[in-house]
Amino acid sequence: MLAFNKKNLMFLSHMGAQGALGQAVYDMARDGYDFFAVSADLGEASGFSRFIKEYSENYINVGIAEQNLISVAAGISSESLPVIATSWGAFASYRCADQIRTYLGLMNSNVKIVGMGSGLAISRFGGSHYGIGDLSLLRGLPGLTIIAPCDGMEIYCAIYEAMKTEGPVYIRLTGGDRLPIINSDMNYRFEIGKANVLAEGEDVLIIACGTLLNECIKAAKILYDSGISTTVLNMHTVKPLDSEAVMRRRNCKLLVTVEEHNIIGGLGAAVAERLAGVLNRPKHLLLGINDFVPMAGDYEYLLEHCQLLSSQIADKIKNTLRK
């Protein structure tokens, strides 16, 4: 397993999300973990090139057949071996929904699905590849853990922790070819179901996940310059949600959830569900993709189009606080 230092943080950042995934899978094999990796003709895109070359007996390419991907992975896992299965987030969720429901939701297979390029990350392929509804689709399946890591180090840690965890997991990867470094603490510890605090404040609580946390941190700095103190909570595990972390900070003036996902059924909905029965709860501002499919464009353009850049997030928060 990689030691976390400045050099390796930069290394994982430059590799991008799939590169960090591939590094984790390769290192686990070198560390002696016994598992299979399965892809839908995306071995190289998954960062698996070295793993396939050195551990070819533990890799299966099912071809462009995502539903078979889940079926084959579940079959292998029935022999008591964990399996990591990769495809683009839109296909790993929507195209495989019934297989995930049957083999993971009902049969509790020990399969770790990685939805790559989720959110708006692979926008160059157009709306068919946008992974903007995978959380809402999968969150309702009993027994499925859902993780949305925010940077290279967290992706790396999430893969290791997911593979140690018995049962089905969906890991949602977002971000462009180069990832922001959000976790710079060399003593950082990733624990499934436990949110991490990235900034502390009293006025506003921002809860977010994935690489969009980078925009949230920058938004918090903009708000600070306007005299508004903000807590930024990295809710890397969408399910099970860290309810305790939310409840401890519910006395703020404004709660904001930010996600690279449809505002219906995702992280914001999960937080709202938790607070629905709480009498003294703050006003909740849900920021995300406002229930539409953006036109194709580069990643930064689409974030701006969906009003998810730091300045836009900060402006919406300030305007809401004035009301």
N, C-alpha and C positions, 0 to 999 in steps of 0.2 A: 504494500500500500504506500502511496506517495506520502512523504513527509510534507507538512504544510509550512512553506516558507515563501518569501516574496518571489523567488524565482519560479516556483511551481504554481503559485497563484497566477502569475503572468503567463506561464506556459498554458494553463488550462483556459485562460481568457482568450489567448490567441487561437486556440484549437477550435473554439466554438462549441455549441451544445453537443453536436454529434461526436466531435473529437473528444470531449470530456467523457462522454458515454463510452466510446471505444477504449479510452485509456483505462477506465474503471474495469471494464470487462476483461481486458488483457491482463491487468494487474491481479484481478481475482484469480484468473487461471494460473498465473505464475505463483500466487500465494497458496495454491493447492485446493481452491474451492472446486467441488465437483458439480458441474451444471452444464446445461446446453444453451446455446444461443440459436435462435431461429429468426430468419428474416424473409420478407416478401420481396425478394430480388433487390434488397437494399443493403447488402453486406458492406459494401464500400461506403455508401452514404451514411451508414450507422457507425462508421469509424472502426469497423471490425477487421480491416485488412491484415494487421499483424496477428490478430487472434485466429483468423481463418488459416493463415499460412502456417502457424505453429501448433494450432489445436484443431485441425480440420475435422478430426473425428468427433468433435463436440459442437459442430456447426452444421445446420441444415438450411438450405435455401429452398423454400416451397414455390418460388416463382411469384409472378404477379397474381397471387391468389390469397388475399388477406383473410378471408373466412377460413380457408385451410390452415393459415398461419396459426390461428387460435386453436383449431381442432388438433393439429399436430402437436402444438405446445402442450395442450392439456393431456394428450395421450402419453407424451414423454414424462410429464410430471406425475402420472399415475404410477410410474416405476420409482417413485420416491426421490426424484431428482428435480431441483428447481429449474425453471426455464425462463429465460429472458427473450421476449418476442418483440420485434421492432417493425414499425411502419410509420408512415406519416400520420399525424394525429387525427386528421379528418377521416382517414380510412381505417385506422386502428379502432376508432370508436363507432362511427355511423355504419360503415360497411360491415363491421363485425359484431354489431349490437346483439344479435340473437345468440351467436356463439359465446360471447362474453356472458350474456344472461344465463345460458345453460351451463357452460363449463366452469365459469368462475363464480357467478352469483349463486347458482344452485348446487354445484358440485364442489365448490371451494378449492379448485385446483391451484396448485402452487406455481402460478404463472405470473411473471412480472411483465406487463405490457408497457412498452415505451412509445408514447405518441410523439414523434419527432416533428419539429417545425410547426408546432401548434400555434394558436393565436393567428397572428398575421405574418409569421416569420418567413414563409415561402410564398410571399405575395406575387412573385414573378409568374407563378403558374395559374393565377387567377382564383376566382371564388370557389372553384371545386376543391381547392387545396387549403382553404382557410379552416383552421381548427378553432372555430369560435363558439361551438356548442357542445364540445366533448364533456365538459364538466356537468352540464345540466343533464345530459343523456346518461352518464354513468353514476352520478351521485346517488341515484335512487336504488342502486343494486345493493342488496344486503351483503355485508361482509367484505366489500371491496374497499381497500385503502387507496386514497388518491393523494399524490404528492406533486407539487408544482415548484421545483427548485428554482432559485433566482440567479445563480451564477455558476461558473465552472466548478468551484470547490464544492458547492452544495449539490450539484449534479453528481459529482464523484462520490460524495458521502451518501447521497440518497440511494444510489445504485447498490453500494455495499450494504446499507441498512435494510433495503428492501429484500435483498437476496438472503439476508439472515432471518427475515421475518417469514413465518409460515403463513401461507394463504395468498390470495390474489391481490396484486397491486397494480395501479395505473400510474405511471410517471409521465407528467406532462412537460415537455421541453418547449421553451419559447426563446425568442431572441434571434438576432442576426448572426452573421458569420463570426463576429468577434463579440465576446460577452463582456459586460461591465464587471468590475471587481467590486462586489457589494460587501462580502464578508472578508475583512482584512485581519481579523483577530486570529493569530496563529493557534490559539487555544480553543477555537470555535468547535462546538460540539453539536452535531446534528442528531436530533432525536425525533422519531416519528410521533406526531401528535402533540409536540411541544413547540409553540411559536417562539421566535427570537425577537428581542427588542433591538431595533437599529438606531433609534433616537428617542429621547424622553422629553415630554412637554406636558402641559396641563390643559391647554385650550382645545386642541383638536387631536383626535385619534385617527390615524390612517392605517387601515388594514389592507394589505396587498400580498400578492404572491407572484412568482415568476420574475423575469428580467425587468418587468415594468416597475419593480421596486426602485430601480435606479432613478426613474422619473419622479417617484414619490419622495425620495431622499432630497432631490434637488428642489422639489416643490416645498418641502419643509424648510429649506434654507431661505427660499424666497419669502415664505410666511414669517420666518424669524425676523427678517429685515423689516417686516411690516408690524412687528410687535406681537406676533401670534406664535405661541409655543406649541410644538407638535410632537406627539409620539408617533413613531412609525413602527408598525408591527409586521414582521415577516411571518405570515401565516402559510408556511411552506406545505403544511399538511391540510388540505381542504377537507378531508374526511379520514379519520375523526377530527373534527374541529377542536382547537384548544379553547374550550368554553371558558375555562378559568381565566385565561389571559384576557379575554374580552370582558368578562364580568368585573375583573379588578380595575378596569379603566373606563367603566361605563359612566362615570361622573363628569366626563368632559363636556364641553359646550356643543361639540359636533363630532359625530362619528362618520367617517368616510371610508367606503370600500372602493378599491380601484383594481380593475382586472382587464386583461387582454382577452376578453370573452364577452359574450352577450350578457347584458345586465339581468337577463331572465335566467334563473336557475343555477347560477354559478356561485362564486365566493360570497358576493353581496347577499344573495338569497340565503345562503347557509348562515351568515351572521344574523340576518333579519329573523330567521326562524328561531335562532337561539334567544333573541331578545324579545320575541313576540309577547311573551307572558310576563315580562318585567315591567312594573309600573313606572319606576323612575329611570327612564332610559333617554339617551340624547336623541336629537334629531339625526336621521340617517340619510346621508347623501350617497347614492349609488352611482359610481362612475365606471364606464366600460363602453362596450359597443352597443349602441342604443337600438337594438333589435332591427338591424338592417345588414345587408351584405355590401361592403365597400367595393368600389371599382378597383381593378388591378392597379398597382403602383408600387414604388419602392417602399421599404419598411418605414423609413422616417416620414414619408409623405402620408402613409396610412395612419400612423400614430397621430399626426397632426389633423388629418381628416376626421378621425374619431375623437378628437379633442383630448388626447391622452399624453400630450407633452407636459413637462413640468410647469411651464408658465400657464398653460390652460387649466391644469389641475388646481394650481394656486389661485387663479382668478375665480374659478367656480367656488372654491372654499370661502374666499373673502366675500363674494357676493351672497353666499348663503348665510354667512355669519351676520351680514348687515340686515337681513330680513327679520 
